[in-house]
Structure formats: C-alpha cells, structure tokens
C-alpha cells in the first residue's frame, strides 16, 4: 500500500520532470523472481529504475536510513520503505556482505525483483568498474533466478557531486535479455564460478551502457582518486609555502641598507 502510493507520487513526478527513456521493458518478467543487475552512476539510480517498471524492485539500503531518531528520521525511514529499499546492517564488511546476500535470497524466494549494483558503489568517474563476485553471483547461484543486466544512462549528469539543484535532462535505461545461470546452481562456494558469472554480467552491462570498462574495483579507483587529489593538494601547499618564504626573503633583502 505504502509502496504503491510512494511509487505513484515519486515515480510519477520523476517521469513527468525528467522524462526518462527506456529500452527493453519486455525483458522484465510480468511475475516471478529475477535479479536486476545494474551499473551505478548516481544515488538516483534506485529511483529512476523502479519508476519505469510496473513491478516493485527491492534494493539494499544501509540500516542507518531506517533508524535515525526524531521526526526527520521517521520521515526518512518511511520514504525508503515506501520506495522499496530494504535495511541492511552494514557494520563490518563481511557482515554487510552476508546480510545483503541473505536479504537478496529472501526477496527472490518471495517471488520478487531484487536490484543490485555489482560494482558495490557508485562509479567515481562515469566508467564501468569490475564487479564484486560476492553478492550478485551468490544470490543467483543460490536461487537459480535469472539475472537481467541493466544500464543506467546519464544519471550522473543530473546531479553531479556538489550540486544541490538537479539538472533537468533525460536519463536513459536499457534493459538486457535475462541471463540463465541455473546450470551453476548450488555452486556458490566456488570462487572461480562466482568470478565467471560476475564477469559475464558485467560484460553485458558494458555492451548496454557503452561505458569504458576498467578492470579494477570502484572502491580502489576511489582511493586512487583521493590519493591523487591529496598529492596535488600537498604539492600546492608546498609550492605556496616556498613562494611565501621566497617573498619574505626578498622583503628582508629590500630592507637591508645598501653596501
């Protein structure tokens, strides 16, 4: 009931304001379980994709969104529940992964659509990064559910980091044909199979999105970007300090009486 109302209000508003285009809607089953595996460009991905579908999609969200105190906390919790987000306690990397996997399996067993971002985090620069083999592949192999690759297009341009007011433009969504990994069902303990399944899904997402593929994890790329930004900032600080010292020395020399 809440989901339907929130979908009508939020989904309708998004479609009216941004007019997202979509290809491949026929690849979403009218009923029954499926995993929607998408690239991740923006916080808004989890809202635009459900907005164009007739069925509910359940994504994972950190538990803090559902447990914050006060009126604002209650409103935030109601919002995320209303748009189909599922709270997961992400304290500890391993605990977070296991909780997400179990949550996904529960959604699939209930006959629902489970949305997941194999990259594990948003792309820092619009490129497609290596998929993490834990969540996606383990849910798929534990349940036998089909995996449907999804490509979000241009969502990162709507509200880039640091921008408060979103830009009104048309994002796109391409939905690929379902991938069947049932031949590997029950082999979720084999890390080579997990990697193979994940890579096959990422290849299909790359074809749909047209993104440049980078064979490292997005989390590692974010660290590299942060380290490079820090290095440049440190170099600027060092250069400014040296310039101030030079100017101070020049000022001292100018104050000295002539020989």
C-alpha positions in Angstrom: 0.0 0.0 0.0 2.7 2.4 1.0 4.9 1.3 -1.8 2.1 1.9 -4.3 1.4 5.4 -3.0 5.1 6.3 -3.0 5.7 4.9 -6.4 2.7 6.8 -7.8 3.9 10.1 -6.3 7.7 9.8 -6.6 7.7 7.7 -9.8 5.1 9.9 -11.4 7.0 13.1 -10.5 10.3 11.7 -11.8 8.8 10.6 -15.1 7.0 14.0 -15.5 10.0 16.1 -14.7 12.8 14.1 -16.3 11.0 12.0 -19.0 13.4 9.0 -18.8 13.6 6.9 -21.9 13.7 3.2 -21.6 14.5 0.2 -23.9 13.9 -3.4 -23.2 11.0 -3.3 -20.8 9.8 -6.6 -22.4 12.7 -8.3 -20.8 11.3 -7.8 -17.3 9.1 -10.8 -16.4 5.5 -9.9 -15.5 5.7 -12.2 -12.5 8.2 -14.4 -10.7 11.7 -13.8 -9.3 14.6 -12.1 -11.1 17.7 -10.2 -10.3 18.3 -6.8 -11.8 22.0 -6.2 -12.0 22.8 -2.5 -12.9 25.7 -0.2 -13.3 25.7 2.5 -10.7 26.2 6.2 -11.7 24.1 8.1 -9.2 22.1 8.0 -6.0 19.0 8.4 -8.2 19.5 5.1 -10.0 17.5 3.4 -7.3 14.6 5.7 -8.0 14.6 6.0 -11.8 14.7 2.3 -12.4 11.6 1.5 -10.3 9.8 4.5 -11.7 9.7 2.9 -15.2 8.7 -0.6 -14.1 5.2 -1.9 -13.2 6.6 -4.2 -10.6 8.3 -3.4 -7.2 12.1 -3.6 -7.1 13.8 -4.1 -3.8 17.3 -2.6 -3.3 19.6 -2.7 -0.3 20.0 0.4 1.8 22.1 1.0 4.9 20.2 0.4 8.2 21.0 4.0 9.4 18.4 5.3 6.9 15.7 3.5 8.9 16.9 4.0 12.5 17.7 7.7 12.7 15.9 9.4 15.6 13.4 12.3 15.5 10.8 13.4 13.1 13.3 13.7 10.2 14.5 10.1 10.9 10.9 8.8 10.9 10.2 10.6 7.6 13.4 9.3 6.1 12.6 5.7 7.2 9.1 6.0 5.8 10.5 7.3 2.5 13.0 4.5 2.0 10.4 1.8 3.0 8.0 3.4 0.6 10.3 3.2 -2.4 11.2 -0.4 -1.8 14.5 -0.1 0.0 15.5 -2.9 2.4 17.5 -2.1 5.5 20.7 -4.0 6.0 23.2 -3.6 8.9 26.5 -2.8 7.2 28.6 -2.8 10.3 31.7 -4.8 9.3 32.5 -5.6 5.7 31.8 -9.3 5.9 28.6 -8.8 8.0 27.4 -6.4 5.4 28.0 -8.7 2.5 26.3 -11.7 4.2 23.3 -9.5 5.2 22.9 -8.3 1.7 23.1 -11.8 0.2 20.6 -13.2 2.7 18.3 -10.3 2.0 18.5 -10.8 -1.7 17.8 -14.5 -1.3 14.7 -13.8 0.7 13.4 -11.4 -1.9 13.9 -14.0 -4.6 12.3 -16.7 -2.6 9.3 -14.4 -2.2 9.0 -14.2 -6.0 10.2 -10.6 -6.2 12.6 -8.5 -8.2 15.9 -7.9 -6.4 18.0 -4.9 -7.6 21.8 -5.0 -7.1 24.8 -3.0 -8.2 27.7 -5.5 -8.8 30.3 -2.7 -8.7 29.4 -2.3 -5.0 29.5 1.5 -5.1 28.9 4.4 -7.4 31.3 4.9 -10.3 33.7 7.8 -9.4 34.1 9.0 -13.0 31.3 7.5 -15.1 33.3 4.4 -16.2 32.3 0.9 -15.5 34.3 -1.0 -12.9 35.0 -4.6 -12.1 32.0 -6.4 -10.5 32.4 -7.8 -7.0 31.8 -11.6 -7.1 30.1 -11.9 -3.7 26.5 -10.6 -3.8 25.2 -10.9 -7.3 26.6 -14.3 -8.2 25.9 -15.9 -4.8 22.3 -14.8 -4.9 21.9 -16.0 -8.5 23.5 -19.4 -7.8 21.7 -20.0 -4.5 18.3 -19.4 -6.1 18.6 -20.1 -9.8 16.9 -16.8 -10.6 17.6 -15.2 -13.9 19.9 -12.2 -14.0 18.7 -9.2 -16.0 21.5 -6.8 -16.9 20.5 -3.1 -16.7 22.3 0.0 -17.9 21.6 3.4 -16.4 22.5 6.2 -18.9 23.5 9.8 -18.0 22.0 9.7 -14.4 25.3 11.0 -13.1 24.9 14.2 -15.1 21.6 15.1 -13.4 23.1 15.9 -10.0 26.9 15.8 -10.0 28.7 15.9 -6.7 28.5 19.3 -5.0 25.4 20.3 -7.0 22.2 20.9 -4.9 19.7 21.6 -7.7 19.4 18.7 -10.2 19.7 19.4 -13.9 16.5 18.7 -15.9 17.6 16.3 -18.6 16.5 12.9 -19.9 18.3 9.9 -18.5 18.0 6.6 -20.1 17.6 2.9 -19.1 18.5 -0.1 -21.2 17.3 -3.5 -20.0 19.0 -6.5 -21.5 17.8 -10.1 -22.0 17.8 -12.4 -19.0 20.9 -14.5 -18.3 20.4 -18.0 -17.2 23.0 -19.3 -14.7 20.9 -22.2 -13.4 23.5 -24.6 -14.7 25.7 -23.4 -11.8 23.0 -23.5 -9.1 24.4 -24.8 -5.8 28.0 -23.9 -6.8 28.0 -20.6 -4.9 31.0 -21.8 -2.9 33.3 -22.0 -6.0 35.1 -18.6 -6.3 36.0 -19.3 -9.9 32.4 -19.8 -10.9 31.4 -16.7 -8.9 34.0 -14.6 -10.8 32.9 -16.1 -14.2 29.3 -15.3 -13.6 30.0 -11.8 -12.4 32.3 -11.1 -15.4 29.7 -12.3 -17.8 27.0 -10.0 -16.3 29.5 -7.0 -16.3 30.2 -7.6 -20.0 26.5 -7.5 -20.8 26.1 -4.3 -18.8 29.1 -2.8 -20.7 27.5 -3.6 -24.0 24.3 -2.0 -22.9 25.8 1.1 -21.4 28.6 1.8 -23.8 30.8 2.7 -20.8 34.6 2.3 -20.8 35.4 -0.8 -18.7 38.2 -0.6 -16.0 39.4 -3.9 -14.6 39.7 -2.7 -11.0 37.2 -2.3 -8.3 35.5 1.1 -8.0 36.4 1.3 -4.3 40.1 1.0 -5.3 39.6 3.7 -8.0 38.1 6.0 -5.4 41.1 5.5 -3.2 43.4 6.3 -6.1 41.5 9.4 -7.0 41.5 10.5 -3.3 45.2 9.8 -3.0 46.0 11.8 -6.2 43.8 14.7 -5.1 45.7 14.7 -1.8 49.1 14.6 -3.6 48.2 17.5 -5.8 46.8 19.5 -2.7 50.1 18.8 -0.8 52.1 19.9 -3.8 50.1 23.1 -4.0 50.6 23.8 -0.3 54.3 23.1 -0.5 54.6 25.4 -3.5 52.7 28.2 -1.7 54.9 27.8 1.4 58.0 28.0 -0.8 56.6 31.1 -2.5 55.8 32.8 0.8 59.3 32.0 2.1 60.9 33.5 -1.1 58.8 36.6 -0.8 59.7 37.0 2.8 63.4 36.6 1.9 63.1 39.2 -0.8 61.4 41.6 1.6 64.3 41.2 4.1 66.8 41.9 1.4 64.9 45.0 0.3 65.0 46.3 3.9 68.8 45.9 4.3 70.9 49.1 3.8 73.0 49.2 0.6 76.6 48.2 0.7 
